[in-house]
């Protein structure tokens, strides 16, 4: 177990300005330095400041450029000062300020190199431009397709019908073919086993001589010729 002390099925997590990982579940949160739970945790969520949803959040991100942490819950968001350890006044605000992102995002992370923040919910993600505070055109997109190389349902079916060049291939397994294949494997194995037994028997004959009961059978058979 990697994060010892955490409950299962957490609600959200983010890396704060100190490089620590902050996990949330329900009305509690845990702070880890690397994989070590810091003393005194978990704390009640309300200790982060007045106004934050007391029963839990959906997601959280820390924006290094402004030195602020953002908490999202439903159709609203809050801004938290890591330096002052308090919620900023004037919040919560409507999530529509972040133009284009969905309500109740399940997670988010900031890409430090390309200047975008990525939000995800369900099987889709949104690419948010940090400069113009707006989701890029063409989003949401499929997480399965873009990050794992899989075709999602939205790629195969659009507006209730399949694209003209989309072909459904049905593969039917033939029981007869499977039986023949099994026989083709089993029979050579049996023959090989018989051959080994025969070789062993011949070897024993040469080493010990012909057993009496076989010798008697041989003589009896010769009488019929």
C-alpha positions as CSV (number, residue, x, y, z in Angstrom):
1,X,0.0,0.0,0.0
2,X,1.7,3.2,-1.2
3,X,-0.1,6.0,0.8
4,X,-0.4,4.4,4.2
5,X,-3.1,6.1,6.3
6,X,-5.4,7.0,3.3
7,X,-9.0,5.7,3.1
8,X,-10.1,4.1,-0.2
9,X,-11.8,6.0,-3.0
10,X,-10.6,9.5,-2.3
11,X,-12.4,12.5,-3.8
12,X,-9.6,14.7,-5.0
13,X,-5.8,15.3,-4.7
14,X,-3.3,18.0,-5.6
15,X,0.3,18.9,-5.1
16,X,0.7,22.1,-3.1
17,X,3.4,24.8,-3.2
18,X,5.5,22.9,-0.7
19,X,5.6,19.9,-2.9
20,X,3.3,17.9,-0.5
21,X,0.3,15.9,-1.7
22,X,-3.0,16.9,-0.3
23,X,-5.8,14.2,-0.4
24,X,-9.5,14.8,0.2
25,X,-12.4,12.6,1.1
26,X,-15.7,13.8,2.5
27,X,-15.1,16.4,5.2
28,X,-11.5,15.4,5.8
29,X,-8.1,16.0,4.2
30,X,-4.7,14.4,4.5
31,X,-1.2,15.9,3.8
32,X,1.7,13.6,2.7
33,X,5.3,14.5,2.3
34,X,6.3,12.0,-0.4
35,X,4.7,8.9,1.0
36,X,4.7,9.9,4.7
37,X,1.5,11.1,6.4
38,X,2.3,14.3,8.3
39,X,1.6,14.4,12.0
40,X,-1.9,15.4,13.2
41,X,-3.7,14.5,10.0
42,X,-6.4,14.1,8.9
43,X,-7.9,17.5,9.5
44,X,-11.5,18.7,9.0
45,X,-12.0,20.4,5.7
46,X,-13.4,23.5,7.3
47,X,-9.9,24.3,8.8
48,X,-8.9,25.5,5.4
49,X,-11.1,28.5,5.8
50,X,-14.7,29.6,6.1
51,X,-16.9,29.2,3.0
52,X,-15.4,26.0,1.6
53,X,-17.9,23.2,1.2
54,X,-17.8,21.4,4.6
55,X,-18.8,18.0,3.1
56,X,-16.2,17.6,0.4
57,X,-14.9,18.9,-2.9
58,X,-14.8,17.5,-6.5
59,X,-11.3,18.5,-7.5
60,X,-8.4,20.9,-6.7
61,X,-5.4,22.4,-8.5
62,X,-2.5,24.7,-7.6
63,X,-1.6,27.4,-10.1
64,X,2.1,28.1,-9.7
65,X,1.9,31.3,-11.8
66,X,-0.5,33.0,-9.3
67,X,0.5,31.0,-6.2
68,X,-3.1,30.1,-5.6
69,X,-5.0,26.8,-5.1
70,X,-8.5,26.4,-6.6
71,X,-11.2,24.1,-5.2
72,X,-14.1,23.0,-7.3
73,X,-17.5,21.8,-6.2
74,X,-20.6,21.5,-8.4
75,X,-21.1,24.8,-10.2
76,X,-18.8,26.9,-8.0
77,X,-15.1,27.3,-7.1
78,X,-13.0,28.7,-4.3
79,X,-9.5,30.3,-4.2
80,X,-7.1,29.4,-1.4
81,X,-3.9,31.2,-0.5
82,X,-1.1,28.7,0.2
83,X,1.0,31.5,1.7
84,X,-1.6,32.9,4.1
85,X,-3.3,29.5,4.6
86,X,-6.8,31.1,4.3
87,X,-9.5,31.3,1.7
88,X,-9.5,34.5,-0.4
89,X,-12.4,36.9,0.1
90,X,-15.1,37.2,-2.5
91,X,-15.5,33.5,-3.1
92,X,-17.1,31.2,-4.1
93,X,-17.6,32.2,-7.7
94,X,-19.5,30.5,-10.5
95,X,-17.6,27.9,-12.4
96,X,-18.6,29.6,-15.6
97,X,-15.7,32.0,-15.1
98,X,-13.6,29.0,-16.4
99,X,-15.3,29.2,-19.8
100,X,-16.1,25.8,-21.2
101,X,-15.2,23.4,-18.3
102,X,-17.9,21.2,-16.9
103,X,-19.6,21.4,-13.6
104,X,-18.2,19.0,-10.9
105,X,-15.0,18.2,-12.7
106,X,-13.5,15.0,-11.3
107,X,-9.9,16.0,-11.6
108,X,-7.5,18.6,-13.0
109,X,-3.8,19.1,-13.5
110,X,-1.6,21.9,-14.8
111,X,0.9,21.2,-17.6
112,X,3.8,23.4,-16.7
113,X,5.4,23.3,-20.2
114,X,2.5,24.1,-22.5
115,X,0.6,26.6,-20.4
116,X,-2.7,24.6,-20.3
117,X,-4.8,23.1,-17.5
118,X,-6.5,19.8,-18.2
119,X,-9.8,19.0,-16.6
120,X,-11.4,15.5,-16.8
121,X,-14.9,14.1,-16.0
122,X,-16.1,10.6,-16.9
123,X,-14.4,9.5,-20.1
124,X,-13.7,13.0,-21.4
125,X,-11.2,15.8,-20.8
126,X,-11.1,19.5,-21.5
127,X,-8.0,21.5,-22.5
128,X,-8.1,24.9,-20.8
129,X,-6.0,27.8,-22.0
130,X,-4.5,29.5,-19.0
131,X,-3.8,32.8,-20.8
132,X,-7.3,33.5,-22.3
133,X,-9.2,31.5,-19.6
134,X,-11.1,29.5,-22.0
135,X,-11.4,25.9,-23.2
136,X,-9.7,25.2,-26.5
137,X,-11.9,24.6,-29.6
138,X,-12.7,20.9,-30.3
139,X,-13.1,19.9,-26.6
140,X,-14.1,17.8,-24.8
141,X,-12.2,14.9,-26.2
142,X,-12.0,11.2,-25.4
143,X,-9.5,10.2,-22.7
144,X,-9.4,6.6,-24.0
145,X,-8.5,7.7,-27.5
146,X,-6.0,10.5,-26.8
147,X,-4.2,9.1,-23.8
148,X,-4.6,5.3,-24.4
149,X,-5.0,5.0,-28.1
150,X,-8.5,3.4,-27.8
151,X,-11.6,4.2,-29.8
152,X,-14.4,5.4,-27.6
153,X,-18.1,5.3,-28.3
154,X,-18.1,8.9,-29.5
155,X,-15.6,8.0,-32.2
156,X,-17.6,5.1,-33.5
157,X,-21.1,6.5,-33.3
158,X,-22.1,10.1,-33.8
159,X,-25.6,11.5,-34.0
160,X,-27.1,8.1,-33.7
161,X,-25.5,6.4,-36.7
162,X,-22.2,5.0,-37.8
163,X,-20.0,6.8,-40.3
164,X,-20.3,5.5,-43.9
165,X,-16.8,4.0,-43.8
166,X,-17.3,2.3,-40.5
167,X,-17.6,-1.4,-40.9
168,X,-18.7,-3.8,-38.2
169,X,-16.9,-7.1,-38.3
170,X,-18.5,-10.1,-36.6
171,X,-16.3,-13.1,-35.9
172,X,-18.1,-16.4,-35.3
173,X,-16.2,-19.3,-33.7
174,X,-16.9,-22.7,-35.3
175,X,-17.1,-25.5,-32.7
176,X,-16.2,-28.0,-35.4
177,X,-13.0,-26.2,-36.3
178,X,-12.1,-26.0,-32.6
179,X,-12.7,-29.8,-32.2
180,X,-10.5,-30.6,-35.2
181,X,-7.8,-28.3,-33.9
182,X,-7.9,-30.1,-30.5
183,X,-7.7,-33.5,-32.2
184,X,-4.8,-32.4,-34.3
185,X,-2.9,-31.5,-31.1
186,X,-3.9,-34.5,-29.0
187,X,-3.2,-37.3,-31.5
188,X,0.5,-36.4,-32.1
189,X,1.0,-36.2,-28.4
190,X,-0.5,-39.7,-27.9
191,X,1.7,-41.1,-30.8
192,X,4.8,-39.6,-29.3
193,X,4.0,-41.2,-25.9
194,X,3.4,-44.6,-27.6
195,X,6.8,-44.2,-29.4
196,X,8.5,-43.5,-26.1
197,X,6.9,-46.6,-24.5
198,X,8.0,-48.7,-27.4
199,X,11.6,-47.5,-27.3
200,X,11.7,-48.1,-23.6
201,X,10.3,-51.7,-24.0
202,X,12.9,-52.5,-26.7
203,X,15.6,-51.2,-24.5
204,X,14.5,-53.4,-21.6
205,X,14.3,-56.5,-23.9
206,X,17.9,-55.9,-25.1
207,X,19.1,-55.4,-21.5
208,X,17.2,-58.3,-19.8
209,X,16.1,-60.6,-22.6
210,X,12.6,-61.4,-23.7
211,X,10.1,-62.0,-20.8
212,X,8.8,-65.5,-20.4
213,X,5.2,-64.7,-21.0
214,X,6.0,-62.9,-24.3
215,X,8.3,-65.7,-25.3
216,X,5.6,-68.2,-24.7
217,X,3.1,-66.1,-26.7
218,X,5.6,-66.0,-29.6
219,X,6.1,-69.8,-29.6
220,X,2.3,-70.3,-29.5
221,X,1.8,-68.0,-32.4
222,X,4.4,-69.9,-34.4
223,X,2.4,-73.1,-34.1
224,X,-0.4,-71.4,-36.2
225,X,1.9,-70.8,-39.1
